[in-house]
Amino acid sequence: GIEEGKTLSLEETLSKDFTIRGIEISETTTRNGHKFVADELEKSAQSLRGKPILKDHKNSVDSIVGRTTNNVNWDKASKNIKFEGVIKDRRAKEMIFDGLINKSSLLNLIKRTLMPWLVLNIF
């Protein structure tokens, strides 16, 4: 583990996996009238576990920067799918650390990766 109060060097930081958490989608109706109802979303939540997180639409091995964990679940109370993912790619982590990939960019990355209709909020 990391000692409390210890400042990590850049190398130590980049050697660790970056964990991201957020909301993939909530029960909603999209602008084009497609309705995502709770029952459908609840059934689909488990299918998003262990999915690659890609940096682009190429769907190639070289595009993989991370993976969703098994912590992707339907939240009945808030009627949304909550997810957790791990960024492992060093270049992607460097860009996040340097602010070149910010919250907005990260959201777009994950939206393109998991489902094109995802509405994400990184906590």
Solvent accessible surface area in square Angstrom, and as a share of the most:
residue,aa,sasa,rsa
1,G,130,1.25
2,I,97,0.49
3,E,125,0.56
4,E,179,0.80
5,G,79,0.76
6,K,97,0.41
7,T,125,0.73
8,L,49,0.24
9,S,57,0.37
10,L,91,0.45
11,E,101,0.45
12,E,64,0.29
13,T,29,0.17
14,L,3,0.02
15,S,78,0.50
16,K,90,0.38
17,D,71,0.37
18,F,36,0.15
19,T,64,0.37
20,I,13,0.07
21,R,120,0.44
22,G,0,0.00
23,I,27,0.14
24,E,0,0.00
25,I,0,0.00
26,S,41,0.27
27,E,70,0.31
28,T,48,0.28
29,T,72,0.42
30,T,40,0.23
31,R,252,0.92
32,N,133,0.68
33,G,52,0.50
34,H,95,0.43
35,K,126,0.53
36,F,17,0.07
37,V,52,0.30
38,A,20,0.16
39,D,95,0.49
40,E,93,0.42
41,L,3,0.01
42,E,86,0.39
43,K,167,0.71
44,S,30,0.19
45,A,2,0.02
46,Q,121,0.54
47,S,64,0.41
48,L,7,0.04
49,R,77,0.28
50,G,29,0.28
51,K,86,0.36
52,P,42,0.26
53,I,0,0.00
54,L,18,0.09
55,K,104,0.44
56,D,36,0.19
57,H,138,0.62
58,K,154,0.65
59,N,121,0.62
60,S,47,0.31
61,V,126,0.72
62,D,121,0.63
63,S,2,0.01
64,I,63,0.32
65,V,5,0.03
66,G,4,0.04
67,R,107,0.39
68,T,3,0.02
69,T,34,0.20
70,N,117,0.60
71,N,73,0.38
72,V,0,0.00
73,N,59,0.30
74,W,41,0.14
75,D,39,0.20
76,K,162,0.69
77,A,103,0.80
78,S,56,0.36
79,K,98,0.41
80,N,8,0.04
81,I,0,0.00
82,K,68,0.29
83,F,5,0.02
84,E,24,0.11
85,G,0,0.00
86,V,25,0.14
87,I,0,0.00
88,K,120,0.51
89,D,50,0.26
90,R,104,0.38
91,R,136,0.49
92,A,7,0.06
93,K,8,0.03
94,E,43,0.19
95,M,55,0.24
96,I,42,0.22
97,F,107,0.45
98,D,92,0.48
99,G,47,0.45
100,L,116,0.58
101,I,27,0.14
102,N,82,0.42
103,K,118,0.50
104,S,64,0.41
105,S,42,0.27
106,L,12,0.06
107,L,27,0.13
108,N,70,0.36
109,L,14,0.07
110,I,0,0.00
111,K,61,0.26
112,R,94,0.34
113,T,22,0.13
114,L,23,0.11
115,M,25,0.11
116,P,124,0.78
117,W,78,0.27
118,L,5,0.02
119,V,81,0.47
120,L,6,0.03
121,N,74,0.38
122,I,27,0.14
123,F,152,0.63
